[in-house]
């Protein structure tokens, strides 16, 4: 393993461990009433996932010397929103999936009503975390962060992307329609992760913020393109979630729209574009560049 | 009709009209993509309900000369949380109800997946509204309002009360257990409505805030007791939602725990206690007193 790669892996491991710790502390204890709900909230959130969004928040935070404690809270809020969306997306009335992160989904392990409430309560907790910890020197800037996450989660962000996804099952989407869906479904929260991470440190000039935003847009889209490729090519065991379900459910994906080879080339273009967007940051952008590479080149 | 009563009815009508307007403006337009989701969000929120929580926010705001524009935004955030909770509570995996505010419930009029996303997106919108409008002179105080609403909505507030409700179906709850459930299920958001309304104006001294909080606690509990009585006694046509469903679903209520007569007496006690909590406000507390009367004496 090259030195840069091993340094990146060590950094990733330390952020992941830090997040596990922070989330465990921020989630209500499993014994606290209502105990079953709290147990299920912890089941849905802890010990799972690559924590891609928190990694993005931490990497963006490093650009602006953001204190780790602030980044932990901001990244936890993002991850709680992500966790809630997975619980609801897996429910029978949505994707009806039984496996997530190698474990039974929440409505399978508990029950449907609990899964519904788990998602609802995780969303509330995200906004509680974002408002009760000091994340920015200026409280008005922190209110702006709340607004960013709320807008990214809502009907013009993640929930809206999910609605388009539902409507498009069985239909053919052209590339602009696919992009409209994914910029909302996954892209909005990924962009929010970068914006919130950068918001925890010293303010950036407008052009740097624009570069960072372009980076986040490229990475968000690349993430989805790679997800579609993996769903088509990888196995359920490798993914820890049901593979091949896009084509089984007749869902439009980048693979169905452009084929595997062109989808891979597109992800590669987005990765190059993400790198280019960070040019003005010089050496400081190294972590975000490594993260873009990790997201595009991952095998799971 | 007495003059005070007619004045109260006029005030109530004007707040309700103002809220209809505000909510219609804050919700995404029905034609905006994803159109079906936005249409369903508007269906779930507009033209419905007594707007009890907004009325409480406005009445509390009048105590502190809060500007109406701020109250509109704060009360809209509260009402969006309430609307989301109704959509999710009516879903088949929860109360499985087909009628709400005299209309088919969202999952009946649209579909289950849409109902799930409508609730999710309405919750996000509540926090967006609460963070993107100026509600307090001090942005730090406004962050505190975000935290109040998030905590009231989450696993130790409304969603937690709902979880206890689920677990208790078919069981007998004693009075402390019933109160534990209702303080969360309905009480938490009602208290948040009063706190947020009061937060939109000039700051109150600690003892006045405590009095207001006691008022909100009494009214929140009274609201639920009266709800239980109405569910047992009123007709579906009067309520605009399915009547008698508590006993049909074998749910513990104040009526099942203490009988109709004692439940009515308990509501009356809570009303007196709510009035007493406002003593220090003198004449200024008139609106909140009228509102407590309205909530306890309502027939629908």
Interface residues (C-beta under 8 A of the other chain):
Chain A: X28 X32 X33 X34 X36 X37 X38 X41 X84 X85 X88 X91 X93 X94 X111 X112 X113 X114 X115 X116 X117 X119 X120 X121 X123 X124 X125 X127 X128 X130 X131 X132 X138 X139 X140 X142 X143 X144 X146 X147 X149 X150 X151 X153 X154 X155 X156 X157 X159 X160 X162 X163 X164 X166 X167 X180
Chain B: X28 X32 X33 X34 X36 X37 X38 X41 X84 X85 X88 X91 X93 X94 X111 X112 X113 X114 X115 X116 X117 X119 X120 X121 X123 X124 X125 X127 X128 X130 X131 X132 X138 X139 X140 X142 X143 X144 X146 X147 X149 X150 X151 X153 X154 X155 X156 X157 X159 X160 X162 X163 X164 X166 X167 X180
